[in-house]
Every structure is written in C-alpha cells, then in structure tokens.
Amino acid sequence: MKVAVVKESAPGERRVTLVPEMLARLRGAGLEVLVESGAGDGAWFADSAYAEAGATVVSRDELLAAADLILTVGQPDEQILGRLRSGQAILGMLNPLADPGLAATLASRGITAISLDGLPRTLSRAQGMDALSSQANVAGYKAALVGAAAFGRFFPMLTTAAGTARPARVLILGTGVAGLQAIGTARRLGAVVSAYDVRPQTKTEVESLGGTFIELTSVRDAGGEGGYARALSDEERQAQQAELADHIARHDVVITTAQVPGRKPPLLVTEDALKAMSAGAVVVDMASGPLGGNVAGSVPGETIVTGNGVSVIGAGNLAASVPGASSAFLARNIATLLLHMVADGELAIDPADEIQAGVVITHEGAVIHPATAALLAESTPAAGPPGGATP
Ligand code: NAD
C-alpha cells in the first residue's frame, strides 16, 4: 500500500502528518511512503530527510494519482477532495460530528475515511494513537506562552533593585488535556494559577499541578459521556457566565479551553466580563474557530484589543505553531494507528474492532460510523408522499 503525506495548505498550518523518524516502522510493515515535495518544510523536515528515511518524494499530481491512503492533518483541501477517486482512503482529523456532510460526500465517492478524532480515548491500548490529546498537550503549553508574551508584566514574582513585581494571576477555564498543560506551564513560569471546569472531578488534577480549583454554586456536575462535558442548559449557562465574570475580573491572564464534542464551544467570557477586566489583561481563546469560541468577539488567528484595553487572542490552532513537536507526536499517533489497521501491507478494515469502530467513518460507499450516520439521518427530512401531495 502506498501511503501519501501531503503538504498542508490551510493558512498557518505548519504541521506534517509523518516525520522521517517514523518511516522505518511503516516500511517494516510493508508500506511504501510517498511524500509531496515540501511537505515537511513548515516543521523543518527537509525532502532530503524523508528520502534518506526511504520515502519517495514526488509532486502533488504524482502523489494524488498513486496514493492508496492519503494522510492529512485536518480535512482535505478542495484540490485533494476534487481528485480523490473511488477505492482510495484518507486519514486525518476529519471532524465528522461537526461536519457530517464531508463524510456523506466521501462515502458517496467510494472513499474510505478514517478520522483520528473518533478514537476511543479511554482504551489504554489506544493511548499511543490519541492525536486529540497529543495536540491538546502541545497547544496548552503554547497557550501559556502566548498569554505570557502578550501580557505587559511578569508571570513570576521578581524582586530586583528597581522594585518587586507580584506574580501574574492566571485563570484557566476548562481543565481537560490542554487546560492541565496550560496550568503546568503557567506554574513553571511562576504565575499564581486558578482553574475551573464543569467536571468537578478535575479538581484533584488541578491541585496536583499547584493550581487552585474554583467551584461555582450555579452549576454543579456537568460531566457527560466518555469523560467529556455535556452541553449546559440556557439557564445553567447564564448563571455560570454571571458567576464566572467576578472571577475573570480578578485575573491578569485568562486561558479558555472549553469544548463539548461536536457542538459549538460554550461562551464562558461574555462582553460584560471583558468590560470588567483591567487594562492590560489578556484572554487567550483556545476554542476560537469557525463555530465561535469561549470568548465574546474572539476572531480565529487575530488579536482584538477591547475599548478597555483587554487583548483577546483567537488561538484555536496553537499546535500548528509548535510544528516540530506537534508533528512528531502526530506522526507517532498516526503510525501507531496505521500499524493497528494494516495486515500484509494493506488496510484491513474491521468495524468489529473497538478502535476501528471509532475511527472508520466511511467504507465501501456507506457512512458506517454510528454517531455520524445518526447525525446525517437527523438532518435528512423524512421522505414525504410521492409528488409532495399532502393528505
Ligand atoms: P475537551 O477538549 O472536550 O474540553 C476541554 C475541557 O472543557 C473539558 O475538561 C470539559 O469538561 C471543559 N468544559 C466543557 N464545557 C465547559 C463549560 N461550559 N465550562 C467549563 N468547562 C467546560 O476535553 P479533553 O481535553 O479532550 O478531555 C476530555 C476528557 O477526556 C477528560 O475527562 C480527559 O481526562 C479524558 N481523556 C481521557 C484519556 C484517557 O483515558 N486516556 C485521554 C484523553 C482524554
């Protein structure tokens, strides 16, 4: 089987799906690796490094024509999508729960789609394949650095001949994988860190990293399925926003990471909360993306300064800005998953396998991932009587 690494084309995307170090493992399993020329440039992996590791470096045209399996970081770009042919497979963060339409398109075109974000993350044998966690770790680390760089004061307490600076007060909203890494990083920089999550079981993890867990009276436990948060009701959300606003106002840097799978991210920092913050404060919105974000007015990839001097940084894809580390992790996740799914050098699709049941979204012309298929069924209106006649 020919596995193809494309050069990513999304704005700001500097990651690459395989790094040269990972090629020996794949070749040992009978896979041939094709790399689009320049694919590793953004992460400082030269074509020559891939060639030395045994890959064939080719143009995009040659790559798409010859590939059996195409690896992408996120969803395929329009050019790849337009050229996929029946029988080919694609693997990446395809986000089928937020975009089931892409899955429907791929199924109708006879493409096998494998999505890294469907992995059953709590299975211990799947942990080496967990790209959501590996990329969230990188992003959480970078979020603390982005917050520190944009803040016009120190993170640590500093005593110098010119005076003493108090440590920055940092608040992390959402303490999943990214939030915990942001806490650890901000603590290592010397900040005083508080954190909040709707899943109160994260309190001990926050405390073990040296943070203070904030408990709200307005929302109790909002843990949902599989260790994720559930969406809050409108009333819960409003009460949470109002109660959080007082805490937000007391902090210098706020980093938000809250996500609910397949849904719009919850709004945690409202316009009123931003108005109550001090000039010079910084808010880093890691949930910022096309569906919205955790912070009112945040724009993906941009920094907005509010009228009262608060910098709101839309930072939804921070893993892409630490491309060496994030690509190395991602490549290991992808290679581990591929080796699990390959037999005799070919993809061996088996929806009965617990890992494959999570990641294989389309196969042999159908959407076989149950949650994605259910979303598509919901969005397709039931067929009416022939001719549209009403009884
Ligand atoms: P995520 O990216 O889906 O969300 C980030 C955080 O935001 C979560 O902690 C969530 O509770 C929180 N959140 C959602 N809505 C919120 C709101 N309204 N207010 C405040 N916080 C809100 O989460 P994730 O980092 O992908 O992790 C999700 C879960 O998966 C966690 O329980 C994590 O421990 C678990 N996990 C387990 C494993 C494993 O067992 N190996 C691996 C990875 C993740």
Residues whose N, C-alpha, C, O or C-beta is under 5 A from the ligand:
A	BS01	NAD	R121 T122 S133 G174 T175 G176 V177 A178 Y196 D197 V198 R199 G226 G227 Y228 A229 R230 T257 A258 Q259 V260 P261 P266
